[in-house]
Amino acid sequence: MHATQREIAELTQLPSAERLLGLKRIIARRDIQAVLRQTGHDRAFCRRLPAWFMVWYVLALGLFCTDCYRQVYRWLQPFRRRGVPGRSTLCEARQRLGVSPLRRLADRVVRLLGTPAMDGAFYHGMRLMALDSFVVDVPDSVANARVFGRPGSGRTPGAFPQVRVLSLCETGTHVLWRSLIKPHRRSEVVMAPTLLRQLTPDMLLLWDRGFLSYANVAQVRRRQAHLLARIKKNLVFTPTRRLADGSYLAQLYPSWRHRDRQAGGITVRIIE
């Protein structure tokens, strides 16, 4: 959470013109219009707040997160002669846009950007990816509290509802390539299999010790990707072959019963 707040503070220090140029360069209007045609929002006509403009507006709310709704509109329409719409009008237009165009737009424009020439983007021809989660506050509304819940004990609930975001991140560029949003109480380990299906054979995945399980490792291998992971000290690995550098090969089993029978194991390399 502190890292998110620090990044927001750094973002607000950028000149407004640079933020707007970056928004319109990365999120091109042709991409916006393409997703609006897919969702049918292009058929709804509003002269003052068209759907393509509202997509930019919703994204600009993040770029200018310390400004009010009407000021964000002024940043996007600095030369508009007519007055600024009221806050309720902007809220209604935002609700009319909905979620579907933004989700489709994310799938269209969010892509892996790392190249072999970038530091930290590749290792021995494999694209470095990381899996981790973070928790963020969401607006304090009855609907958000019902769906996502509040942190804290039963006697003192948190001030804001919170969501857990699990992301598959490209380490060299910090692009959150694929993300999954769930209630804050949902375990990141339970959420992981959904994102592991996005792995490709040229990826080397990094994750923390909490994600390690036979099912998750098996899913990574089914995607023909590679894995470098920390492990807990209480896991039992019996060396089957010692390597020259001091590491050794062992078997990761689904359960202790499989280990006793030496059946169904996955060969892993243990580096101490």
Backbone torsions as a table, in degrees:
resi	resn	phi	psi	omega
1	MET	NA	-41.7	180.0
2	HIS	-64.0	-36.9	178.7
3	ALA	-65.2	-39.3	177.8
4	THR	-63.2	-43.6	179.3
5	GLN	-64.6	-37.1	178.6
6	ARG	-66.1	-40.8	178.9
7	GLU	-66.5	-36.8	176.8
8	ILE	-62.9	-43.2	179.7
9	ALA	-62.8	-40.5	178.2
10	GLU	-66.5	-37.4	-179.6
11	LEU	-64.3	-39.9	-178.1
12	THR	-68.6	-15.4	178.2
13	GLN	-81.5	-15.1	179.0
14	LEU	-71.2	145.3	176.7
15	PRO	-59.1	143.7	-177.8
16	SER	-59.3	-40.0	-178.3
17	ALA	-62.1	-38.1	179.7
18	GLU	-67.4	-38.9	178.9
19	ARG	-65.0	-40.5	179.6
20	LEU	-68.3	-41.5	178.4
21	LEU	-63.4	-40.7	178.1
22	GLY	-64.1	-40.7	178.8
23	LEU	-60.9	-48.7	-175.1
24	LYS	-75.8	-22.1	176.8
25	ARG	-77.8	-41.8	-177.0
26	ILE	-79.9	-41.4	-179.7
27	ILE	-104.3	86.9	-176.5
28	ALA	-72.5	150.4	-178.7
29	ARG	-64.5	-32.1	179.7
30	ARG	-65.4	-34.8	176.7
31	ASP	-68.1	-39.4	178.6
32	ILE	-62.9	-45.9	-178.8
33	GLN	-66.2	-31.4	178.3
34	ALA	-65.6	-43.9	179.8
35	VAL	-72.6	-30.2	177.0
36	LEU	-66.9	-34.5	175.4
37	ARG	-67.2	-37.0	179.8
38	GLN	-65.9	-36.5	-176.3
39	THR	-93.3	-6.7	-179.9
40	GLY	84.1	4.2	-179.9
41	HIS	-73.9	-14.1	178.8
42	ASP	-70.9	-16.7	-178.9
43	ARG	-82.6	-15.6	178.4
44	ALA	-88.8	118.9	-174.8
45	PHE	-103.8	129.4	174.3
46	CYS	-143.1	112.0	-173.4
47	ARG	-63.9	-40.6	-173.6
48	ARG	-80.7	-38.9	-178.0
49	LEU	-131.5	73.1	179.7
50	PRO	-66.2	161.3	-174.7
51	ALA	-62.6	-40.8	-179.0
52	TRP	-62.4	-35.7	177.8
53	PHE	-70.0	-37.5	-177.9
54	MET	-66.8	-30.0	175.3
55	VAL	-62.8	-48.3	175.6
56	TRP	-60.2	-38.4	-178.2
57	TYR	-63.7	-46.5	-179.5
58	VAL	-61.6	-40.3	178.1
59	LEU	-68.5	-35.7	179.2
60	ALA	-67.2	-25.0	176.0
61	LEU	-60.2	-29.0	175.5
62	GLY	-79.4	-37.3	179.8
63	LEU	-69.7	-32.0	179.8
64	PHE	-118.3	54.5	-170.1
65	CYS	-69.8	-14.0	178.3
66	THR	-94.6	-1.2	-178.9
67	ASP	-101.5	158.4	178.4
68	CYS	-77.9	169.1	-177.4
69	TYR	-56.2	-46.0	-174.4
70	ARG	-69.6	-34.2	178.0
71	GLN	-68.2	-37.4	176.6
72	VAL	-61.4	-39.4	176.5
73	TYR	-61.4	-40.0	179.7
74	ARG	-64.4	-36.5	177.6
75	TRP	-62.1	-39.9	-177.4
76	LEU	-79.9	-26.4	-177.7
77	GLN	-125.8	64.5	-174.0
78	PRO	-69.7	-22.1	-175.4
79	PHE	-110.3	12.7	-179.2
80	ARG	-72.1	129.2	-176.0
81	ARG	-77.8	-35.3	-179.5
82	ARG	-72.5	161.6	-177.2
83	GLY	-67.3	168.1	179.9
84	VAL	-79.6	132.7	177.8
85	PRO	-59.1	153.0	177.5
86	GLY	-69.1	162.8	-178.7
87	ARG	-59.7	-40.5	-179.3
88	SER	-64.9	-36.4	178.0
89	THR	-64.9	-42.5	178.9
90	LEU	-66.0	-38.4	178.8
91	CYS	-64.9	-42.3	179.5
92	GLU	-64.7	-40.1	178.4
93	ALA	-66.5	-35.2	178.2
94	ARG	-67.9	-42.7	178.0
95	GLN	-65.9	-36.2	178.9
96	ARG	-64.8	-32.4	178.4
97	LEU	-66.1	-41.9	178.6
98	GLY	76.8	-164.5	-173.8
99	VAL	-102.1	-33.1	-171.9
100	SER	-55.2	-46.3	179.4
101	PRO	-61.4	-35.4	-179.0
102	LEU	-71.0	-37.9	177.0
103	ARG	-65.7	-43.7	178.3
104	ARG	-66.1	-35.9	178.4
105	LEU	-66.2	-40.0	177.6
106	ALA	-61.6	-43.5	178.2
107	ASP	-63.3	-27.7	-176.1
108	ARG	-82.7	-39.5	-170.6
109	VAL	-104.0	-24.4	-179.3
110	VAL	-79.6	117.2	-176.7
111	ARG	-142.4	163.8	177.3
112	LEU	-73.6	132.0	-173.6
113	LEU	-114.8	-9.2	-175.7
114	GLY	-68.5	144.8	175.8
115	THR	-124.5	158.4	179.0
116	PRO	-57.8	-21.8	-179.3
117	ALA	-79.2	-14.5	-178.5
118	MET	-80.8	139.1	176.0
119	ASP	-68.5	131.3	176.7
120	GLY	78.5	6.0	-178.0
121	ALA	-94.2	-32.4	-178.4
122	PHE	-134.1	154.6	174.3
123	TYR	-139.5	114.5	-178.9
124	HIS	50.9	45.9	176.6
125	GLY	80.6	0.6	179.8
126	MET	-106.6	135.7	179.0
127	ARG	-75.4	126.7	-178.0
128	LEU	-80.6	124.7	177.9
129	MET	-126.8	154.4	178.5
130	ALA	-133.9	148.2	179.2
131	LEU	-121.7	121.0	178.6
132	ASP	-160.8	167.6	-177.8
133	SER	-127.5	162.4	174.0
134	PHE	-148.1	161.4	-177.0
135	VAL	-116.0	134.6	179.3
136	VAL	-131.4	153.1	174.2
137	ASP	-76.5	149.0	173.2
138	VAL	-124.6	163.4	-177.6
139	PRO	-53.1	143.1	-177.6
140	ASP	-79.6	91.9	177.7
141	SER	-133.1	160.4	179.9
142	VAL	-62.7	-41.1	-178.6
143	ALA	-64.9	-44.2	179.8
144	ASN	-65.5	-39.3	179.1
145	ALA	-65.0	-37.5	179.9
146	ARG	-69.3	-41.1	-175.0
147	VAL	-81.0	-45.1	-171.4
148	PHE	-102.4	-24.1	179.3
149	GLY	81.0	167.1	178.7
150	ARG	-114.5	148.6	176.3
151	PRO	-75.5	173.8	176.6
152	GLY	99.3	178.0	-179.2
153	SER	-82.5	175.0	-179.8
154	GLY	-65.5	-29.2	-178.9
155	ARG	-80.2	-33.7	-176.0
156	THR	-130.9	82.5	177.7
157	PRO	-67.7	156.2	-179.0
158	GLY	-65.8	162.4	-177.9
159	ALA	-70.2	-31.4	-176.6
160	PHE	-129.4	146.1	168.1
161	PRO	-62.7	153.9	-178.5
162	GLN	-132.9	149.9	176.1
163	VAL	-122.4	150.8	173.4
164	ARG	-102.2	129.0	179.6
165	VAL	-113.7	117.0	174.5
166	LEU	-103.3	126.3	-173.8
167	SER	-128.1	143.8	169.8
168	LEU	-98.0	109.0	-167.7
169	CYS	-111.1	139.5	171.1
170	GLU	-82.7	115.3	-169.6
171	THR	-67.4	-34.0	-176.5
172	GLY	-69.9	-28.2	-177.2
173	THR	-118.5	-10.0	-176.9
174	HIS	64.8	22.6	175.3
175	VAL	-73.0	123.1	173.7
176	LEU	-80.4	90.3	-168.1
177	TRP	-67.9	-49.2	177.2
178	ARG	-134.4	139.3	-177.4
179	SER	-136.8	154.5	177.8
180	LEU	-131.9	129.7	-176.9
181	ILE	-114.2	125.7	-178.9
182	LYS	-140.2	170.3	173.7
183	PRO	-55.7	150.5	-173.0
184	HIS	-62.4	-25.5	-178.2
185	ARG	-79.6	-9.2	-179.6
186	ARG	-72.7	133.8	-178.8
187	SER	-72.7	138.7	178.0
188	GLU	-66.4	-26.7	178.8
189	VAL	-67.1	-38.7	178.3
190	VAL	-69.2	-32.1	-178.5
191	MET	-77.6	-22.3	-170.6
192	ALA	-57.9	-43.9	-175.3
193	PRO	-55.5	-30.9	-180.0
194	THR	-63.2	-41.6	-179.3
195	LEU	-80.3	-26.5	179.4
196	LEU	-64.4	-22.6	177.3
197	ARG	-68.3	-12.9	-179.4
198	GLN	-88.3	-6.0	-177.8
199	LEU	-67.3	150.2	177.1
200	THR	-121.7	161.5	-174.0
201	PRO	-60.9	-19.1	-176.6
202	ASP	-93.6	14.7	-174.1
203	MET	-105.3	145.0	169.9
204	LEU	-114.7	112.9	-173.5
205	LEU	-94.8	135.4	174.4
206	LEU	-113.7	136.4	173.7
207	TRP	-150.3	167.2	-178.2
208	ASP	-83.0	171.5	-171.9
209	ARG	-64.3	-25.1	-176.9
210	GLY	-67.1	-22.0	-177.5
211	PHE	-82.8	-13.1	-171.8
212	LEU	-70.3	120.2	172.9
213	SER	-155.4	160.5	-179.9
214	TYR	-61.0	-42.9	-177.2
215	ALA	-63.2	-42.3	-179.4
216	ASN	-68.5	-41.5	178.4
217	VAL	-65.0	-40.8	178.4
218	ALA	-62.5	-37.4	179.8
219	GLN	-68.4	-39.0	176.2
220	VAL	-60.5	-42.8	-178.5
221	ARG	-70.1	-34.1	176.3
222	ARG	-63.5	-30.6	176.2
223	ARG	-80.8	0.6	-179.3
224	GLN	60.6	25.8	174.4
225	ALA	-93.0	174.4	179.7
226	HIS	-116.6	159.9	-171.7
227	LEU	-138.0	134.8	170.7
228	LEU	-127.1	112.0	-170.1
229	ALA	-138.1	147.7	170.0
230	ARG	-78.1	156.3	-179.6
231	ILE	-130.2	157.4	177.9
232	LYS	-78.7	152.0	-176.7
233	LYS	-69.9	-23.1	-175.6
234	ASN	-84.0	-1.4	177.0
235	LEU	-78.4	142.8	-176.3
236	VAL	-102.1	122.0	176.1
237	PHE	-129.9	118.4	179.0
238	THR	-96.3	120.3	-178.1
239	PRO	-59.9	133.9	173.7
240	THR	-107.7	-19.8	178.4
241	ARG	-160.6	127.1	177.5
242	ARG	-87.9	137.2	179.3
243	LEU	-104.4	162.7	-171.7
244	ALA	-64.7	-28.2	-176.7
245	ASP	-86.9	5.0	178.8
246	GLY	98.7	-15.7	175.3
247	SER	-78.0	173.1	-179.2
248	TYR	-149.3	159.0	175.8
249	LEU	-92.4	144.5	178.4
250	ALA	-150.0	179.7	-179.5
251	GLN	-115.1	134.2	172.7
252	LEU	-100.8	120.0	-173.8
253	TYR	-108.3	155.8	177.3
254	PRO	-65.5	-30.2	-177.5
255	SER	-159.2	172.1	178.9
256	TRP	-68.5	-27.3	176.9
257	ARG	-65.9	-41.3	176.2
258	HIS	-64.7	-35.7	179.6
259	ARG	-67.0	-38.7	178.4
260	ASP	-63.8	-36.1	179.4
261	ARG	-88.6	-8.1	-176.4
262	GLN	54.3	50.9	-176.9
263	ALA	-128.4	139.0	172.7
264	GLY	74.1	22.5	-178.2
265	GLY	-83.0	158.9	174.5
266	ILE	-111.4	128.6	-179.5
267	THR	-71.9	125.2	178.0
268	VAL	-129.5	158.8	176.8
269	ARG	-108.2	125.6	-178.0
270	ILE	-100.9	124.5	177.8
271	ILE	-116.8	116.7	-177.5
272	GLU	-93.5	NA	NA
